[in-house]
Each structure stands twice: as structure tokens, then as C-alpha cells.
Amino acid sequence: MVFDFLKRGGLAVPEEKASATGPVVAYASSGRVAWSPRDAVSLARTGYAGNPVGFRCVKMIAEAAAALPMICQDGERRYEAHPVLDLVARPNPAQGRAELFEALYGQLLLSGNAYVEGVASEAGLPVELHVLRSDRMSVVPGADGWPVAYEYAVGGRKHRFTLGEVPQVTHLKAFHPQDDHYGLSPLQSAAMAIDVHNSASRWSKALLDNAARPSGAIVYRGEAGGGTMSNDQYDRLVSEMEAHHQGARNAGRPMLLEGGLDWKPMGFSPSDMEFQKTKEAAAREIALAFGVPPMLLGIPGDAAYANYQEANRAFYRLTVLPLAAKVLAHLADWLSAHQGEAIVLKPDLDQVPALANEREAQWRSIGGASFLSDAEKRALLGLPPLEVADG
């Protein structure tokens, strides 16, 4: 029959291994306005490397979170020295603790995903830790939809990390309501605002190249106020304008117009005058997506906080600490599986300068509560119980 080729029953379908969300992703952008590309590499280029607000937001969060003092403890005591602390202090020959965590937080903020490889030892903890580029990693789902491996691809070459009982690679991801395997980055939410901000910057640059003055029109008035220019006249006029009157180097040069030509300057329209406000609004939206108070970025027009100190405290409380607590808890679970004993990693809030007044008030309040036992006070402050000395 003519339509037998449409029947699938008689054809052997080759086995394919792909995510069930693949078809959805393939058609997700059809019928939409043409904005800049939304893949991780393009977003990092336009929103981080090519946008000062996005760059500063990522840098502020990553550096602040990487600089947080770390606590390592278990259910019985807090450790001053521990193999996990030694590993984190010198994770690999090329990086220290701050550099490793800055790269880790940066990847998570830029792509919504971060991958850490542990160089396996014969037993126990990894001997080295490395942050892998998230744009080179891909999840390999199994038949049940859960990841069974990760593939790292560079220049046509691939290396597969198979997920065993204790995985060599751990995947940290931000929450994504529509993807089971990859996280949603703040850059994706702020992509439209980044496009607006970048376009406003390009418009400002074009205006400066035109001597920071609005354009105008050359009106040709022939005999009796009418007529048109010949092709030779038009081409000559255009070439002279490009050679002698365009660009910043020709700013202020007088224009000599021959008979029949008249210059009509055009002033800025109200929409042009509002362009700077549009740029500032886009900058605030970018900062909002990352959770950075605009006051800390020097963006005018924001009065959400009474002063800089209050904005800085909100930045740590609402953005830096939740992110650091999530990442450290994930790493603690992963390293605990390697070591064979449970440990807890968390930020040391008592050594964060932005929270000094707040923590001092908390210690004073709990310390003065006479109705609480010492064990209850320690639990409220996040401290392990006191070791009971041998009698």
C-alpha cells in the first residue's frame, strides 16, 4: 500500500537513549520573540562577560560565599582538625579553598548547575576535588529516567563518569520546575532584562559616536521647492557625509551645503530622554534575579533599605547564606559517603562581620535565658553537646 511506510509496526525502531524532556526542549522556542540565545554558553557571554551588572552580581555572591568560614562537626563534637577540612583547604594543586568554591558558586549561578569531581583514592576521601565546567557536562538518564552517568565532552572527545554506589562526580543544581535533570540559573530569569540593558548600552555608544547629539535630516529643495536629486548627486552627498561628518572625530565640524540643501536638526524625543531610566530599571531587574540589593551595586533610585549596612546584612541573610548552606550540606553528604561516617559542613555565622550585631544579640538573649539548660542553649546556637568527662 502507498501508506505502508507510515505504519510503525512492521519497522524495527533502533534503540535510543534520550531524556523524555528532549522533544519539549526542541520546540520550546517556536513562535516567540527573537531574543538573544538562551543556552548556557551564550548567556554567560552576554549576561556575565558582556554585562557589568550580571558580572558584579555573580562576583559578589561567589566571592562572599567562598569566603565564609566553615564549620565541620558531627553529632558529638566540632572539629578543629579533620581530613575533610584538610581536603577542602587544599583541594587540588592548582586551587585553594577560596578559588575552588568561587568556581563552584560561579558555575551554579551562571548555569544553574555545578559538578564536582573527586579524584578517587584506594579508600576513604578523594585525594583531590575539581569543579568541572557545567557547559561541558550532560546527564545520561537511564531507562527509569534517573541519571546513570555523566558525560564530559571537549572538542569531540567524551569521558563518562558512571554513577556507582559512591559516585565520583556529584551534581549540584538549582530548582527548575520544568526540568528533571538540570537547574534553572538566575541568568535565565534575567535574560530579557540583560538584553534590554545591553541594547541600551549599545544605543548610548552609538549616540556618543555621533558626538552625543541627535541626528538630523538634509532636505533637498529643487526648483520651486520640489524635484529630486540625481543618482550621482545622492551618492556624492552620502560619501561626503560618511567621510567628513560622521563619527566622534568629526564632532563640531561645520557642514557646507550647496544650493537646494537645508539641514533640519532633530531633537531628542521624550522616549529617547527616558532611555536612561529604562536602563536603570533593567539593571534593578538583573540585581533582583540574583538577590543582590541594588544599593550595593550603586544603582540609583532604590530606597528599599535605610542604609548600606542594612542592605549588606540582607544580602548575606537572604542570598549568600542560603546558597552556602545548601552547597555545603550537599558536599557533606557526598564526602560522608566516601568517608563512611556522617559529618556536617555549614557556615560559621559567628565569624561573618555583616551579622556581628545580630549574632551578639542572639548569644546575649539565649545566654541570659535562665529557664534553659546548657544543653538546650547549645542546641539553639547550633553547637554539639558537651563531651562528658570520664569519672
Buried (B, 14 or more C-beta within 10 A) or exposed (E): EEEEEEEEEEEEEEEEEEBEBEEEEEEEEEEEEEEBEEEBEBBBBBBBEBBEBBEBBBBBBBBBBBBBEBBBBBEEEBBEEBBBBEBBEEBBEEBBBBBBBBBBBBBBBBBBBBBBBBEBEEEEBBEBBBBBBBBBBBBBBEEEEEBBBBEBEEEEEEEEBEBEEEBBBBBBBBEBEEBEBBBBBBBBBBBBBBBBBBBBBEBBEEBEEBBEBEEEEEEBEEEEEEEEBEEEBEEEBEEEEEEEBBEEEBBEEEEEEEEBBEEEEEEEEEEEEEBEEBBBBBBBBBBBBBBBBBBBBEBEEBEEBEEEEEBBBBBBBEBBBEBBBEBBEBBBBBBBBBBEEEBBBBBEBBEBEBBEEBBEEBEEEBEEEEEBEEEEBBBEBBBBEEEEEEE
